[in-house]
Each structure stands twice: as structure tokens, then as C-alpha cells.
Amino acid sequence: MKHALTHIVTRGHEFLAEVVSPGDLVVDLTAGNGLDTLALFRLVGEEGQIVAFDIQHQALVKTRALLESHGAGVRQVEDKTAPLARRAGIDLVATSHENLKRYLRNAPQGIIANLGYLPGGDQAIITRLESTLSALRQAVELLAVNGRMAIVAYPGHAGGDHEAAAVGDFFARLPEREFQVLQLRISNRPQAPVLFVAEKC
């Protein structure tokens, strides 16, 4: 399948597809409109488990509708303290991704996130640097060996440049004996999204 050279989000899906298999556990740190969650569902299938986080009710409603239209079993999870059981299906968690370790104890094979704001939603509601970095620190700790993270940052919106720079610095500082990190960006479009892919060795 041919994609435009600059489809950064699609490239993230492709990098995860190389290491994620049916039945795996995967995480979507920012459910948004559900497109990344759907991409993960296509990789892990009905026997896999997806845990998807979002603070916006609108995002969770859209994600649920999209996934159910593709035959996925979806569970709604409200804020709680106990970790989720390892079971097939999709868990939509109504909380910030900075609470990742509260819900997850098993090691996911793939983790994805699209930072910034909800497309079509309130652009004043954006991912925040502090919660993003907290989620990433937890994610690299939980990630399975040989698993991958694909994180897209958006420097083009207000506050996005600082977040993208901090995310880049975070990945650049990961120990080279434990992680391989790829950064993919469009060199002649400084406001374009940036993809960071990290693989745990």
C-alpha cells in the first residue's frame, strides 16, 4: 500500500506493525478520534488487548463508536485504583495517560500516542508537557523487551513546540544499551509533526 511520504502518523503504525502480533497487549496513550486505537486493533485482533486513555468524553465516545463499527469489543473504564485484568478486548479509560501505571501491570508490546489537541474538538484542550513526560517515563519502564513506542508530537500549535522539543530531549536521553530511538521529521516544514519511535532492547 502506498502512502504519501509525509504521512507521519501512518509511518508510526507501520513501525508498530513490525513488532506487534495478534493477541498482544498494546496501549494508546491518547485515544482521540480512535484512528490509532483502530490501527492497533487491526494488529492485535479480537484476541488482543488494547488499553486506550483520554481525558475527554467526546474522544472516548468517538473512539468507542469507531471501534464497535469494526466489530471490536469495547469496555468503558472509569477512574479507579486497581490495575486492569489481562483479557481480550478494548478498555477505554477515562483518565489522563499520566495514570498509566495505575491501570497497567503487564508489559505492552506496542505503545502509541498522538499529542496535541483532539482533531475537531476544543483546541484549547491539549496534552500538557508535565503529564506527557510522566506518561512517557512510565511507558518506557513498562514496555516489553523488543516492543516499540510510536509518539507523534505537533510543534505547529500553541505550546506544541515546547512539548515536541521536550519529547525529543526525553527520547535522546534514553540509555543506548536499553533503547534504539528513531526520529522522523519533514526537514523543510518546521511546523510539521515529528515521529519518535523507541524500541526496547
MIRO-715868 format. One record per residue: residue number from 1; residue in one letter; chain; x, y, z of N, C-alpha, C in turn. Coordinates in nm, 2 decimals, m for minus. Atoms other than C-alpha are relative to their C-alpha. Layout:
% residues N
<r NUM, 'a', 'A', <X, Y, Z>, <X, Y, Z>, <X, Y, Z>>
...
This chain:
% residues 201
<r 1, 'm', 'A', <0.08, m0.12, 0.00>, <0.00, 0.00, 0.00>, <0.09, 0.12, 0.00>>
<r 2, 'k', 'A', <m0.08, m0.12, 0.01>, <0.14, 0.34, m0.10>, <m0.06, 0.11, 0.08>>
<r 3, 'h', 'A', <0.05, m0.11, m0.08>, <0.12, 0.63, 0.14>, <0.09, 0.12, m0.04>>
<r 4, 'a', 'A', <m0.08, m0.12, 0.02>, <0.24, 0.99, 0.10>, <0.12, 0.00, 0.09>>
<r 5, 'l', 'A', <m0.13, 0.00, m0.07>, <0.60, 1.04, 0.20>, <m0.01, 0.06, 0.14>>
<r 6, 't', 'A', <0.00, m0.08, m0.13>, <0.50, 1.28, 0.48>, <m0.12, m0.04, 0.09>>
<r 7, 'h', 'A', <0.10, 0.05, m0.09>, <0.22, 1.08, 0.64>, <0.06, m0.06, 0.13>>
<r 8, 'i', 'A', <m0.08, 0.04, m0.12>, <0.40, 1.07, 0.98>, <m0.08, m0.10, 0.08>>
<r 9, 'v', 'A', <0.08, 0.09, m0.08>, <0.11, 0.91, 1.17>, <0.00, m0.14, m0.05>>
<r 10, 't', 'A', <0.00, 0.14, 0.07>, <0.09, 0.62, 0.92>, <0.13, m0.07, 0.02>>
<r 11, 'r', 'A', <m0.13, 0.06, m0.02>, <0.46, 0.57, 0.95>, <0.01, m0.06, 0.14>>
<r 12, 'g', 'A', <0.00, 0.05, m0.13>, <0.42, 0.52, 1.32>, <m0.07, m0.13, 0.01>>
<r 13, 'h', 'A', <0.07, 0.13, 0.00>, <0.16, 0.25, 1.26>, <0.08, m0.11, m0.07>>
<r 14, 'e', 'A', <m0.09, 0.10, 0.07>, <0.40, 0.08, 1.02>, <0.11, m0.05, 0.09>>
<r 15, 'f', 'A', <m0.11, 0.04, m0.09>, <0.68, 0.07, 1.27>, <m0.05, m0.09, 0.11>>
<r 16, 'l', 'A', <0.06, 0.09, m0.10>, <0.45, m0.09, 1.53>, <m0.04, m0.13, m0.06>>
<r 17, 'a', 'A', <0.04, 0.12, 0.07>, <0.32, m0.34, 1.28>, <0.11, m0.10, m0.01>>
<r 18, 'e', 'A', <m0.11, 0.09, 0.01>, <0.67, m0.48, 1.26>, <0.03, m0.09, 0.12>>
<r 19, 'v', 'A', <m0.03, 0.08, m0.12>, <0.67, m0.60, 1.62>, <m0.12, m0.04, 0.08>>
<r 20, 'v', 'A', <0.13, 0.04, m0.06>, <0.30, m0.63, 1.72>, <m0.07, m0.11, m0.07>>
<r 21, 's', 'A', <0.06, 0.12, 0.05>, <0.12, m0.96, 1.67>, <m0.14, m0.02, 0.06>>
<r 22, 'p', 'A', <0.13, 0.03, m0.06>, <m0.23, m1.09, 1.72>, <0.01, m0.06, 0.14>>
<r 23, 'g', 'A', <0.00, 0.05, m0.13>, <m0.31, m1.15, 2.08>, <0.08, 0.09, 0.10>>
<r 24, 'd', 'A', <m0.09, m0.08, m0.09>, <m0.06, m0.89, 2.21>, <m0.08, 0.11, 0.08>>
<r 25, 'l', 'A', <0.05, m0.11, m0.08>, <m0.12, m0.62, 2.47>, <0.06, 0.13, m0.05>>
<r 26, 'v', 'A', <m0.05, m0.13, 0.06>, <m0.09, m0.26, 2.33>, <m0.07, 0.11, 0.07>>
<r 27, 'v', 'A', <0.06, m0.12, m0.07>, <m0.16, 0.09, 2.46>, <m0.01, 0.12, m0.09>>
<r 28, 'd', 'A', <0.01, m0.13, 0.06>, <m0.29, 0.41, 2.31>, <m0.01, 0.10, 0.11>>
<r 29, 'l', 'A', <0.00, m0.11, m0.11>, <m0.20, 0.70, 2.54>, <m0.09, 0.11, m0.03>>
<r 30, 't', 'A', <0.09, m0.11, 0.04>, <m0.43, 0.94, 2.35>, <m0.10, m0.05, m0.10>>
<r 31, 'a', 'A', <0.10, 0.07, 0.09>, <m0.74, 0.78, 2.21>, <m0.05, 0.09, m0.11>>
<r 32, 'g', 'A', <0.04, m0.10, 0.10>, <m0.85, 1.10, 2.03>, <m0.13, m0.05, m0.07>>
<r 33, 'n', 'A', <0.11, 0.05, 0.07>, <m1.09, 1.01, 1.75>, <0.00, m0.15, m0.03>>
<r 34, 'g', 'A', <0.01, 0.15, 0.01>, <m1.00, 0.64, 1.76>, <0.08, m0.06, m0.11>>
<r 35, 'l', 'A', <m0.07, 0.05, 0.12>, <m0.78, 0.61, 1.45>, <0.12, m0.08, 0.04>>
<r 36, 'd', 'A', <m0.12, 0.08, m0.04>, <m0.47, 0.49, 1.63>, <m0.05, m0.13, 0.07>>
<r 37, 't', 'A', <0.05, 0.12, m0.07>, <m0.68, 0.26, 1.85>, <m0.05, m0.10, m0.10>>
<r 38, 'l', 'A', <0.04, 0.09, 0.10>, <m0.83, 0.11, 1.54>, <0.12, m0.06, m0.07>>
<r 39, 'a', 'A', <m0.12, 0.06, 0.06>, <m0.49, 0.06, 1.39>, <0.06, m0.10, 0.08>>
<r 40, 'l', 'A', <m0.05, 0.10, m0.09>, <m0.38, m0.12, 1.70>, <m0.09, m0.13, 0.00>>
<r 41, 'f', 'A', <0.09, 0.12, 0.00>, <m0.70, m0.34, 1.69>, <0.03, m0.08, m0.13>>
<r 42, 'r', 'A', <m0.03, 0.08, 0.12>, <m0.61, m0.44, 1.33>, <0.13, m0.08, 0.02>>
<r 43, 'l', 'A', <m0.13, 0.08, m0.02>, <m0.27, m0.56, 1.46>, <m0.02, m0.11, 0.10>>
<r 44, 'v', 'A', <0.01, 0.11, m0.10>, <m0.38, m0.75, 1.77>, <m0.12, m0.08, m0.01>>
<r 45, 'g', 'A', <0.12, 0.08, 0.02>, <m0.72, m0.87, 1.66>, <m0.09, m0.01, 0.12>>
<r 46, 'e', 'A', <0.10, 0.02, m0.10>, <m1.01, m0.98, 1.87>, <0.06, m0.07, 0.13>>
<r 47, 'e', 'A', <m0.06, 0.07, m0.11>, <m0.78, m1.19, 2.09>, <0.10, 0.08, 0.08>>
<r 48, 'g', 'A', <m0.09, m0.09, m0.07>, <m0.55, m0.90, 2.18>, <m0.07, 0.10, 0.09>>
<r 49, 'q', 'A', <0.06, m0.10, m0.09>, <m0.60, m0.63, 2.44>, <0.06, 0.14, m0.03>>
<r 50, 'i', 'A', <m0.04, m0.14, 0.02>, <m0.59, m0.25, 2.39>, <m0.05, 0.08, 0.12>>
<r 51, 'v', 'A', <0.04, m0.10, m0.10>, <m0.59, 0.00, 2.67>, <0.03, 0.14, m0.05>>
<r 52, 'a', 'A', <0.00, m0.14, 0.06>, <m0.67, 0.35, 2.55>, <m0.04, 0.10, 0.10>>
<r 53, 'f', 'A', <0.02, m0.10, m0.10>, <m0.66, 0.66, 2.76>, <m0.05, 0.13, m0.07>>
<r 54, 'd', 'A', <0.03, m0.13, 0.04>, <m0.83, 1.00, 2.71>, <m0.07, 0.07, 0.11>>
<r 55, 'i', 'A', <0.07, m0.08, m0.10>, <m0.95, 1.28, 2.94>, <m0.13, 0.06, m0.05>>
<r 56, 'q', 'A', <0.12, m0.07, 0.06>, <m1.22, 1.40, 2.70>, <m0.11, m0.11, m0.03>>
<r 57, 'h', 'A', <0.11, 0.09, 0.02>, <m1.56, 1.23, 2.70>, <m0.03, m0.01, m0.15>>
<r 58, 'q', 'A', <0.03, 0.00, 0.15>, <m1.61, 1.33, 2.33>, <0.10, m0.09, m0.07>>
<r 59, 'a', 'A', <m0.10, 0.09, 0.06>, <m1.29, 1.14, 2.24>, <m0.04, m0.14, 0.02>>
<r 60, 'l', 'A', <0.04, 0.14, m0.04>, <m1.40, 0.83, 2.42>, <m0.12, m0.05, m0.07>>
<r 61, 'v', 'A', <0.12, 0.03, 0.07>, <m1.74, 0.84, 2.26>, <0.03, m0.03, m0.15>>
<r 62, 'k', 'A', <m0.04, 0.02, 0.14>, <m1.59, 0.87, 1.91>, <0.08, m0.12, m0.02>>
<r 63, 't', 'A', <m0.08, 0.12, 0.01>, <m1.34, 0.60, 1.97>, <m0.08, m0.12, 0.01>>
<r 64, 'r', 'A', <0.09, 0.12, m0.02>, <m1.60, 0.36, 2.10>, <m0.08, m0.03, m0.12>>
<r 65, 'a', 'A', <0.09, 0.02, 0.11>, <m1.83, 0.42, 1.81>, <0.08, m0.05, m0.12>>
<r 66, 'l', 'A', <m0.08, 0.05, 0.11>, <m1.55, 0.37, 1.56>, <0.04, m0.14, 0.01>>
<r 67, 'l', 'A', <m0.04, 0.14, m0.03>, <m1.42, 0.05, 1.72>, <m0.11, m0.10, m0.01>>
<r 68, 'e', 'A', <0.11, 0.09, 0.00>, <m1.76, m0.10, 1.76>, <m0.05, m0.02, m0.14>>
<r 69, 's', 'A', <0.04, 0.02, 0.14>, <m1.84, m0.03, 1.39>, <0.09, m0.09, m0.07>>
<r 70, 'h', 'A', <m0.09, 0.09, 0.05>, <m1.54, m0.25, 1.32>, <m0.01, m0.14, 0.07>>
<r 71, 'g', 'A', <0.02, 0.12, m0.07>, <m1.67, m0.53, 1.54>, <0.09, m0.03, 0.12>>
<r 72, 'a', 'A', <m0.09, 0.02, m0.12>, <m1.44, m0.47, 1.84>, <m0.09, 0.00, 0.13>>
<r 73, 'g', 'A', <0.07, 0.00, m0.13>, <m1.55, m0.55, 2.19>, <0.06, 0.11, 0.09>>
<r 74, 'v', 'A', <m0.05, m0.12, m0.07>, <m1.52, m0.23, 2.39>, <m0.06, 0.01, 0.14>>
<r 75, 'r', 'A', <0.04, m0.01, m0.14>, <m1.53, m0.18, 2.77>, <0.04, 0.15, 0.04>>
<r 76, 'q', 'A', <m0.03, m0.14, m0.06>, <m1.56, 0.17, 2.94>, <0.05, m0.01, 0.14>>
<r 77, 'v', 'A', <m0.06, 0.01, m0.13>, <m1.34, 0.21, 3.24>, <0.00, 0.14, 0.06>>
<r 78, 'e', 'A', <0.00, m0.13, m0.07>, <m1.40, 0.50, 3.48>, <0.13, 0.00, 0.10>>
<r 79, 'd', 'A', <m0.11, m0.02, m0.09>, <m1.13, 0.63, 3.72>, <m0.01, m0.10, 0.11>>
<r 80, 'k', 'A', <m0.01, 0.09, m0.10>, <m1.02, 0.36, 3.96>, <0.14, m0.03, 0.05>>
<r 81, 't', 'A', <m0.13, 0.02, m0.06>, <m0.73, 0.23, 4.16>, <0.07, m0.13, m0.04>>
<r 82, 'a', 'A', <m0.05, 0.14, 0.03>, <m0.70, m0.14, 4.07>, <0.05, m0.01, m0.14>>
<r 83, 'p', 'A', <m0.04, 0.02, 0.14>, <m0.50, m0.24, 3.76>, <m0.10, m0.09, m0.08>>
<r 84, 'l', 'A', <0.09, 0.07, 0.09>, <m0.69, m0.38, 3.46>, <0.05, m0.15, m0.01>>
<r 85, 'a', 'A', <m0.03, 0.14, 0.03>, <m0.71, m0.76, 3.41>, <0.05, m0.01, m0.14>>
<r 86, 'r', 'A', <m0.04, 0.03, 0.13>, <m0.53, m0.90, 3.12>, <m0.10, m0.09, m0.07>>
<r 87, 'r', 'A', <0.10, 0.07, 0.07>, <m0.81, m1.00, 2.89>, <m0.03, 0.06, m0.14>>
<r 88, 'a', 'A', <0.02, m0.05, 0.14>, <m0.91, m0.97, 2.52>, <m0.10, 0.11, 0.00>>
<r 89, 'g', 'A', <0.10, m0.11, 0.02>, <m1.09, m0.66, 2.41>, <0.07, 0.14, 0.02>>
<r 90, 'i', 'A', <m0.05, m0.14, m0.01>, <m1.05, m0.28, 2.43>, <m0.06, 0.07, 0.12>>
<r 91, 'd', 'A', <0.04, m0.07, m0.12>, <m1.05, m0.09, 2.75>, <0.02, 0.15, m0.02>>
<r 92, 'l', 'A', <m0.01, m0.14, 0.02>, <m1.13, 0.28, 2.71>, <0.00, 0.06, 0.14>>
<r 93, 'v', 'A', <m0.02, m0.05, m0.14>, <m1.00, 0.46, 3.03>, <m0.02, 0.15, 0.00>>
<r 94, 'a', 'A', <0.04, m0.15, m0.01>, <m1.15, 0.80, 3.12>, <0.09, 0.06, 0.10>>
<r 95, 't', 'A', <m0.10, m0.07, m0.08>, <m0.83, 0.95, 3.27>, <0.12, 0.04, m0.08>>
<r 96, 's', 'A', <m0.12, m0.05, 0.07>, <m0.50, 1.11, 3.18>, <0.10, m0.12, m0.02>>
<r 97, 'h', 'A', <m0.11, 0.10, 0.03>, <m0.22, 0.90, 3.03>, <0.11, 0.00, 0.11>>
<r 98, 'e', 'A', <m0.10, m0.01, m0.11>, <m0.01, 1.01, 3.33>, <m0.03, m0.10, 0.11>>
<r 99, 'n', 'A', <0.04, 0.10, m0.10>, <m0.20, 0.74, 3.53>, <0.02, m0.14, m0.06>>
<r 100, 'l', 'A', <m0.02, 0.13, 0.07>, <m0.07, 0.46, 3.30>, <0.03, m0.11, 0.10>>
<r 101, 'k', 'A', <m0.04, 0.11, m0.08>, <0.09, 0.25, 3.57>, <m0.10, m0.04, 0.11>>
<r 102, 'r', 'A', <0.11, 0.03, m0.09>, <m0.22, 0.27, 3.79>, <m0.09, m0.11, m0.06>>
<r 103, 'y', 'A', <0.09, 0.09, 0.07>, <m0.41, 0.07, 3.53>, <0.07, m0.12, m0.07>>
<r 104, 'l', 'A', <m0.07, 0.10, 0.07>, <m0.13, m0.14, 3.37>, <0.11, m0.06, 0.08>>
<r 105, 'r', 'A', <m0.11, 0.07, m0.07>, <0.09, m0.40, 3.53>, <0.08, m0.09, m0.10>>
<r 106, 'n', 'A', <m0.06, 0.08, 0.10>, <0.17, m0.62, 3.22>, <0.08, 0.08, m0.10>>
<r 107, 'a', 'A', <m0.09, m0.07, 0.10>, <0.43, m0.53, 2.96>, <m0.06, 0.01, m0.14>>
<r 108, 'p', 'A', <0.06, m0.01, 0.13>, <0.27, m0.39, 2.64>, <0.11, m0.02, m0.11>>
<r 109, 'q', 'A', <m0.09, 0.02, 0.11>, <0.43, m0.49, 2.31>, <0.01, 0.13, m0.09>>
<r 110, 'g', 'A', <0.00, m0.13, 0.08>, <0.34, m0.15, 2.15>, <m0.08, 0.10, 0.07>>
<r 111, 'i', 'A', <0.06, m0.11, m0.06>, <0.25, 0.19, 2.27>, <0.00, 0.11, m0.10>>
<r 112, 'i', 'A', <0.01, m0.10, 0.10>, <0.13, 0.48, 2.06>, <m0.06, 0.13, 0.06>>
<r 113, 'a', 'A', <0.07, m0.13, m0.04>, <0.03, 0.85, 2.11>, <0.01, 0.10, m0.11>>
<r 114, 'n', 'A', <0.00, m0.12, 0.08>, <m0.07, 1.15, 1.91>, <m0.02, 0.11, 0.09>>
<r 115, 'l', 'A', <0.01, m0.11, m0.10>, <0.00, 1.45, 2.12>, <m0.08, 0.12, m0.06>>
<r 116, 'g', 'A', <0.07, m0.12, 0.06>, <m0.16, 1.80, 2.08>, <m0.15, 0.00, 0.05>>
<r 117, 'y', 'A', <0.14, m0.01, m0.04>, <m0.54, 1.85, 2.07>, <m0.08, m0.10, m0.09>>
<r 118, 'l', 'A', <0.10, 0.09, 0.07>, <m0.84, 1.65, 1.96>, <m0.04, 0.06, m0.13>>
<r 119, 'p', 'A', <0.05, m0.06, 0.13>, <m0.90, 1.70, 1.58>, <m0.15, 0.01, 0.00>>
<r 120, 'g', 'A', <0.14, m0.03, 0.00>, <m1.24, 1.86, 1.55>, <m0.05, 0.04, 0.14>>
<r 121, 'g', 'A', <0.04, m0.03, m0.13>, <m1.25, 1.93, 1.92>, <0.05, 0.14, 0.05>>
<r 122, 'd', 'A', <m0.05, m0.13, m0.05>, <m1.16, 2.22, 2.15>, <0.15, 0.01, 0.00>>
<r 123, 'q', 'A', <m0.15, m0.01, 0.01>, <m0.81, 2.33, 2.06>, <0.07, 0.06, 0.12>>
<r 124, 'a', 'A', <m0.06, m0.05, m0.13>, <m0.76, 2.48, 2.40>, <0.03, m0.11, 0.09>>
<r 125, 'i', 'A', <m0.03, 0.12, m0.08>, <m0.76, 2.13, 2.55>, <0.11, m0.08, m0.07>>
<r 126, 'i', 'A', <m0.12, 0.06, 0.06>, <m0.41, 2.00, 2.47>, <0.07, m0.09, 0.10>>
<r 127, 't', 'A', <m0.08, 0.07, m0.09>, <m0.17, 1.75, 2.60>, <0.10, 0.09, 0.07>>
<r 128, 'r', 'A', <m0.09, m0.09, m0.08>, <0.05, 1.91, 2.87>, <0.13, m0.07, 0.02>>
<r 129, 'l', 'A', <m0.13, 0.04, 0.00>, <0.42, 1.88, 2.89>, <0.03, m0.09, 0.13>>
<r 130, 'e', 'A', <m0.03, 0.08, m0.12>, <0.43, 1.75, 3.25>, <m0.07, m0.13, 0.00>>
<r 131, 's', 'A', <0.07, 0.13, 0.00>, <0.17, 1.48, 3.21>, <0.05, m0.09, m0.11>>
<r 132, 't', 'A', <m0.06, 0.07, 0.11>, <0.32, 1.38, 2.87>, <0.13, m0.07, 0.05>>
<r 133, 'l', 'A', <m0.12, 0.06, m0.04>, <0.66, 1.33, 3.02>, <m0.01, m0.11, 0.11>>
<r 134, 's', 'A', <0.03, 0.11, m0.10>, <0.52, 1.14, 3.32>, <m0.05, m0.12, m0.07>>
<r 135, 'a', 'A', <0.05, 0.12, 0.07>, <0.34, 0.91, 3.08>, <0.11, m0.07, m0.07>>
<r 136, 'l', 'A', <m0.11, 0.06, 0.07>, <0.65, 0.85, 2.87>, <0.09, m0.07, 0.09>>
<r 137, 'r', 'A', <m0.09, 0.07, m0.09>, <0.86, 0.77, 3.17>, <m0.06, m0.13, 0.05>>
<r 138, 'q', 'A', <0.06, 0.13, m0.04>, <0.61, 0.51, 3.28>, <m0.01, m0.10, m0.12>>
<r 139, 'a', 'A', <0.01, 0.09, 0.11>, <0.57, 0.38, 2.93>, <0.13, m0.07, m0.04>>
<r 140, 'v', 'A', <m0.13, 0.07, 0.03>, <0.94, 0.31, 2.87>, <0.03, m0.10, 0.11>>
<r 141, 'e', 'A', <m0.02, 0.10, m0.10>, <0.95, 0.13, 3.20>, <m0.08, m0.13, m0.02>>
<r 142, 'l', 'A', <0.09, 0.11, 0.02>, <0.65, m0.09, 3.12>, <0.02, m0.08, m0.13>>
<r 143, 'l', 'A', <m0.01, 0.06, 0.14>, <0.73, m0.16, 2.75>, <0.08, m0.13, 0.01>>
<r 144, 'a', 'A', <m0.07, 0.13, 0.01>, <0.82, m0.52, 2.67>, <0.13, 0.01, m0.07>>
<r 145, 'v', 'A', <m0.12, 0.01, 0.08>, <1.16, m0.61, 2.55>, <m0.03, m0.03, m0.14>>
<r 146, 'n', 'A', <0.03, 0.01, 0.15>, <1.16, m0.58, 2.17>, <m0.13, 0.07, m0.04>>
<r 147, 'g', 'A', <0.12, m0.08, 0.03>, <0.85, m0.37, 2.20>, <0.04, 0.14, m0.05>>
<r 148, 'r', 'A', <m0.02, m0.13, 0.05>, <0.81, m0.03, 2.04>, <m0.10, 0.10, 0.04>>
<r 149, 'm', 'A', <0.09, m0.11, m0.02>, <0.66, 0.31, 2.11>, <0.01, 0.09, m0.12>>
<r 150, 'a', 'A', <0.01, m0.10, 0.11>, <0.55, 0.55, 1.84>, <m0.08, 0.12, 0.04>>
<r 151, 'i', 'A', <0.05, m0.12, m0.06>, <0.49, 0.90, 1.96>, <0.01, 0.11, m0.10>>
<r 152, 'v', 'A', <0.00, m0.11, 0.09>, <0.38, 1.19, 1.73>, <m0.02, 0.13, 0.08>>
<r 153, 'a', 'A', <0.01, m0.14, m0.06>, <0.44, 1.55, 1.85>, <m0.03, 0.10, m0.10>>
<r 154, 'y', 'A', <0.04, m0.10, 0.10>, <0.30, 1.86, 1.69>, <0.05, 0.14, 0.04>>
<r 155, 'p', 'A', <m0.05, m0.13, m0.04>, <0.51, 2.17, 1.71>, <m0.07, 0.12, m0.06>>
<r 156, 'g', 'A', <0.07, m0.11, 0.07>, <0.27, 2.38, 1.50>, <m0.11, 0.07, 0.08>>
<r 157, 'h', 'A', <0.11, m0.07, m0.08>, <0.01, 2.47, 1.77>, <0.06, 0.06, 0.12>>
<r 158, 'a', 'A', <m0.05, m0.07, m0.11>, <0.05, 2.69, 2.07>, <0.04, m0.09, 0.11>>
<r 159, 'g', 'A', <m0.06, 0.08, m0.11>, <0.27, 2.52, 2.33>, <0.05, m0.13, m0.06>>
<r 160, 'g', 'A', <m0.04, 0.13, 0.06>, <0.33, 2.23, 2.09>, <0.15, 0.00, m0.03>>
<r 161, 'd', 'A', <m0.15, 0.00, 0.03>, <0.69, 2.34, 2.00>, <0.08, m0.03, 0.13>>
<r 162, 'h', 'A', <m0.07, 0.04, m0.13>, <0.79, 2.32, 2.37>, <m0.02, m0.15, 0.03>>
<r 163, 'e', 'A', <0.02, 0.14, m0.03>, <0.63, 1.98, 2.41>, <0.08, m0.09, m0.10>>
<r 164, 'a', 'A', <m0.08, 0.08, 0.09>, <0.79, 1.85, 2.09>, <0.15, 0.00, 0.03>>
<r 165, 'a', 'A', <m0.14, m0.01, m0.04>, <1.13, 1.97, 2.20>, <0.03, m0.08, 0.12>>
<r 166, 'a', 'A', <m0.02, 0.07, m0.12>, <1.09, 1.82, 2.54>, <m0.01, m0.15, m0.02>>
<r 167, 'v', 'A', <0.02, 0.15, 0.03>, <0.97, 1.48, 2.40>, <0.13, m0.04, m0.07>>
<r 168, 'g', 'A', <m0.12, 0.04, 0.07>, <1.27, 1.48, 2.16>, <0.12, m0.01, 0.10>>
<r 169, 'd', 'A', <m0.11, 0.01, m0.09>, <1.51, 1.55, 2.45>, <m0.02, m0.12, 0.09>>
<r 170, 'f', 'A', <0.03, 0.12, m0.08>, <1.34, 1.27, 2.66>, <0.05, m0.12, m0.08>>
<r 171, 'f', 'A', <m0.04, 0.12, 0.08>, <1.40, 1.01, 2.38>, <0.15, 0.01, m0.02>>
<r 172, 'a', 'A', <m0.14, m0.01, 0.02>, <1.75, 1.14, 2.31>, <0.08, m0.04, 0.12>>
<r 173, 'r', 'A', <m0.07, 0.03, m0.12>, <1.85, 1.08, 2.67>, <m0.02, m0.15, 0.05>>
<r 174, 'l', 'A', <0.01, 0.14, m0.03>, <1.73, 0.71, 2.68>, <0.13, m0.07, m0.01>>
<r 175, 'p', 'A', <m0.13, 0.07, 0.00>, <2.02, 0.48, 2.76>, <0.01, m0.08, m0.13>>
<r 176, 'e', 'A', <m0.02, 0.06, 0.13>, <2.16, 0.35, 2.43>, <0.01, m0.15, 0.01>>
<r 177, 'r', 'A', <m0.01, 0.14, m0.01>, <2.22, 0.00, 2.57>, <m0.14, m0.06, 0.02>>
<r 178, 'e', 'A', <0.13, 0.05, m0.02>, <1.85, m0.03, 2.65>, <m0.10, 0.04, m0.10>>
<r 179, 'f', 'A', <0.09, m0.05, 0.10>, <1.68, 0.16, 2.37>, <0.07, 0.04, m0.13>>
<r 180, 'q', 'A', <m0.03, m0.06, 0.13>, <1.71, 0.23, 2.00>, <m0.11, 0.10, m0.03>>
<r 181, 'v', 'A', <0.10, m0.11, 0.03>, <1.54, 0.56, 1.90>, <0.02, 0.06, m0.14>>
<r 182, 'l', 'A', <0.01, m0.06, 0.14>, <1.44, 0.69, 1.56>, <m0.08, 0.13, 0.01>>
<r 183, 'q', 'A', <0.08, m0.13, 0.02>, <1.33, 1.05, 1.49>, <m0.03, 0.02, m0.15>>
<r 184, 'l', 'A', <0.04, m0.02, 0.14>, <1.14, 1.11, 1.17>, <m0.07, 0.14, m0.01>>
<r 185, 'r', 'A', <0.06, m0.13, 0.02>, <1.06, 1.47, 1.06>, <0.02, 0.04, m0.14>>
<r 186, 'i', 'A', <m0.01, m0.06, 0.13>, <1.00, 1.67, 0.75>, <0.09, 0.12, 0.00>>
<r 187, 's', 'A', <m0.10, m0.09, m0.02>, <1.31, 1.87, 0.71>, <m0.03, 0.14, m0.04>>
<r 188, 'n', 'A', <0.03, m0.14, 0.05>, <1.17, 2.16, 0.51>, <m0.14, 0.05, 0.04>>
<r 189, 'r', 'A', <0.13, m0.05, m0.05>, <0.85, 2.20, 0.71>, <0.01, 0.00, 0.16>>
<r 190, 'p', 'A', <m0.03, 0.00, m0.15>, <0.95, 2.30, 1.07>, <m0.13, m0.01, 0.09>>
<r 191, 'q', 'A', <0.12, 0.01, m0.08>, <0.59, 2.31, 1.19>, <m0.08, m0.13, m0.02>>
<r 192, 'a', 'A', <0.06, 0.13, 0.03>, <0.51, 1.96, 1.06>, <0.02, m0.09, 0.12>>
<r 193, 'p', 'A', <m0.01, 0.10, m0.10>, <0.45, 1.67, 1.30>, <0.14, m0.07, 0.00>>
<r 194, 'v', 'A', <m0.12, 0.07, m0.01>, <0.75, 1.48, 1.43>, <m0.03, m0.14, 0.07>>
<r 195, 'l', 'A', <0.02, 0.13, m0.05>, <0.76, 1.10, 1.49>, <0.12, m0.05, 0.07>>
<r 196, 'f', 'A', <m0.10, 0.06, m0.07>, <0.96, 0.94, 1.76>, <m0.03, m0.15, 0.02>>
<r 197, 'v', 'A', <0.02, 0.14, m0.01>, <1.00, 0.56, 1.76>, <0.11, m0.05, 0.09>>
<r 198, 'a', 'A', <m0.09, 0.06, m0.09>, <1.17, 0.38, 2.05>, <m0.02, m0.15, 0.01>>
<r 199, 'e', 'A', <0.01, 0.15, m0.02>, <1.25, 0.01, 2.07>, <0.08, m0.04, 0.12>>
<r 200, 'k', 'A', <m0.07, 0.05, m0.12>, <1.34, m0.16, 2.39>, <0.09, m0.12, m0.03>>
<r 201, 'c', 'A', <m0.10, 0.11, 0.03>, <1.65, m0.38, 2.36>, <m0.01, m0.12, 0.11>>
